[in-house]
C-alpha cells in the first residue's frame, strides 16, 4: 500500500517531533516519600511580606517527634525521578501531611495562633494543619540523596536547581489573647505559597521568586 503525504500529515509529523521527548529524560522512577521526609532536618516558617504574617507548619513531623508531643501527624505522597541526559535527575515531590503542629504570628502583633511545644506538653490544645507541599527540582544524579528543602532553596550544591515550589495549608486551633480575643477562642490559619524559579525574567531574590505569598488568620465559629 502506498503512503501518501499531504499537508496535514506533515503538520502531524512536525507536532510529534516537538511533543515527544528525544532522550532528554529516561523513564520515570518512583522513590519512597520517606526519602524526602527523612531529609527534612530543618523546617522554617512561611511568610507574607506584605503583612508580616508568618506560619509554621511541621509538615515533615520533625517538631512533633523531637519534642515528643504525641500528635497524630501522618503523611503520604510520592517522589518521581527522571534521569537527564546531562547525568542529573529531575525530581517531582508531592507531600500530603495531616494533623501537623502549627503556629502563626500576626505582623506587628506577635504569636497569635496555636500553642508552644511546652504548652502542649503541659496539656494545652494544639493547632493542627493539613498541608500539601509540591517541589520540583534538579538533583545531582539519579538515586542521589534528596536535599533538605531549606538547603535546596538557599544553599544548593553544585548541580542542584530549584524549579517550582508550592505549599498550601489550613490549620484549626486556639487563638491567643494577643489576637484580641479570649485565649482559646477557636481560630483558623491558612497559607498559599507559590514559588517559580525557572520562569524567564524572574529575579533571583526570594520575593521575586514567590509571586503568591498569602497568610490569613481569623476567628471561626460564634
C-alpha positions in Angstrom: 0.0 0.0 0.0 1.4 3.4 -1.0 1.6 6.0 1.7 0.6 9.5 0.5 1.7 12.6 2.4 -0.3 15.7 2.4 -0.1 19.0 4.3 -1.9 17.6 7.4 0.4 14.6 7.5 3.5 16.9 7.6 1.8 19.0 10.3 1.1 16.0 12.5 4.7 14.7 12.0 6.1 18.0 12.9 4.0 18.2 16.0 5.1 14.8 17.2 8.7 15.7 16.6 8.3 18.6 19.0 6.0 17.0 21.5 7.7 13.7 22.0 11.0 13.6 24.1 14.2 12.7 22.3 16.1 11.1 25.1 16.4 14.1 27.4 14.7 12.2 30.2 14.6 8.5 30.9 11.6 6.6 32.1 10.3 7.9 35.5 11.2 6.1 38.6 9.2 6.2 41.8 11.0 6.7 45.1 9.6 6.4 48.7 8.3 9.6 50.1 10.4 8.8 53.2 13.5 9.6 51.0 12.3 13.3 51.0 10.7 13.4 54.5 13.8 11.9 56.2 16.0 14.6 54.6 14.0 17.5 56.2 16.2 18.2 59.2 15.0 21.8 59.4 11.7 23.5 58.7 11.2 27.2 58.5 8.1 29.4 58.7 6.4 30.6 55.5 5.9 34.4 55.4 3.7 37.0 53.8 6.0 40.1 53.3 3.1 42.5 52.7 1.6 42.0 56.1 4.4 40.5 58.1 2.3 37.4 58.9 4.1 34.1 59.2 3.0 30.5 59.8 5.0 27.4 60.8 3.7 24.0 59.8 5.5 20.9 60.9 4.9 19.1 57.5 7.8 16.7 57.9 6.9 15.8 61.6 10.2 17.0 63.0 8.9 19.1 65.8 6.3 16.6 66.9 8.8 13.7 67.0 11.7 15.7 68.5 9.6 17.3 71.3 7.5 14.1 71.9 4.3 16.0 71.5 2.3 12.8 70.7 0.3 14.4 67.9 -1.3 12.2 65.3 0.7 13.6 62.4 0.7 11.4 59.3 1.9 11.9 55.7 1.7 10.3 52.3 3.0 11.3 48.9 5.3 10.3 46.1 8.7 11.2 44.7 9.0 10.9 40.9 12.6 10.9 39.4 13.8 11.0 35.8 17.3 10.7 34.7 18.5 13.6 32.5 20.9 13.5 29.5 23.5 15.5 31.5 23.7 12.9 34.2 21.5 14.8 36.7 17.9 14.0 37.7 14.6 15.9 37.6 12.7 15.3 40.8 9.0 15.9 41.5 7.8 15.6 45.1 4.2 15.7 46.4 3.9 15.5 50.2 0.5 15.5 51.9 0.6 15.9 55.7 -2.3 15.7 58.1 -2.6 16.9 61.7 0.7 18.8 61.7 1.8 21.0 64.6 1.2 24.6 63.6 1.8 28.1 65.0 1.2 31.6 63.4 2.3 35.1 64.0 0.5 38.3 63.0 2.6 41.1 61.7 3.1 43.8 64.2 1.4 41.8 66.9 3.2 38.5 67.5 2.3 34.9 68.4 -1.5 34.8 68.0 -2.4 31.3 66.9 -1.6 27.8 68.3 0.3 26.6 71.3 4.0 26.3 72.0 5.6 22.9 72.4 5.9 23.4 76.1 2.3 24.4 76.4 1.2 21.3 74.5 3.4 19.0 76.7 1.6 20.7 79.6 -1.8 19.8 78.2 -2.7 22.8 76.0 -4.7 22.3 72.8 -2.5 22.3 69.7 -3.3 23.9 66.4 -3.2 21.2 63.7 -2.9 21.6 59.9 -3.4 19.6 56.8 -1.0 20.6 54.1 0.3 19.8 50.6 3.9 20.6 49.6 4.9 20.2 46.0 8.6 20.7 44.9 10.1 20.3 41.5 13.9 20.5 41.2 17.1 19.2 39.6 19.2 16.9 41.7 22.8 16.0 41.2 22.2 12.4 39.9 19.5 9.7 39.8 19.3 8.0 43.1 21.3 10.7 44.9 20.1 11.7 48.4 17.3 14.2 48.3 18.0 17.6 49.9 16.6 19.4 52.8 14.2 22.0 51.3 15.8 24.9 53.1 19.3 23.9 51.9 17.9 23.4 48.4 16.5 27.0 48.3 19.3 28.9 50.0 22.4 26.7 49.7 22.1 24.3 46.7 25.1 22.2 46.0 26.6 22.2 42.5 24.2 20.6 40.1 21.0 21.3 42.1 18.4 23.7 40.8 15.0 24.7 42.2 12.3 24.9 39.6 8.9 25.2 41.4 7.6 25.2 44.9 4.1 25.3 46.1 2.7 25.0 49.6 -0.8 25.2 50.9 -2.1 24.5 54.4 -5.2 25.0 56.6 -4.9 24.8 60.3 -7.5 24.9 63.1 -6.7 25.6 66.7 -6.8 28.1 69.6 -6.3 31.8 69.1 -4.2 33.6 71.7 -5.1 36.7 73.7 -2.7 38.8 71.5 -5.2 38.3 68.7 -7.7 40.5 70.7 -10.0 37.6 71.8 -10.2 35.5 74.9 -7.4 32.9 74.9 -8.5 29.6 73.5 -11.1 31.1 71.1 -11.4 28.7 68.1 -9.4 30.0 65.1 -8.1 29.1 61.7 -4.9 29.9 59.8 -4.4 29.4 56.1 -1.5 29.9 53.7 -1.0 29.7 50.0 2.6 29.9 48.7 3.8 29.7 45.1 7.4 29.8 44.1 8.6 30.0 40.5 12.4 29.7 39.9 12.6 28.6 36.3 10.4 31.3 34.7 12.5 33.5 32.3 12.7 37.1 33.6 12.3 36.2 37.3 14.8 37.7 39.6 17.0 35.7 41.9 15.6 37.4 45.0 13.2 35.4 47.2 10.4 38.0 46.9 10.7 37.8 43.1 10.6 34.1 43.0 7.3 33.9 45.1 4.6 35.7 43.3 2.0 34.3 45.7 2.5 34.5 49.5 -0.7 34.8 51.4 -1.4 34.0 55.1 -4.8 34.6 56.8 -5.6 34.2 60.5 -9.1 34.5 61.7 -11.7 33.6 64.4 -14.1 30.9 63.5 -17.5 29.9 64.9 -19.7 32.2 67.0 
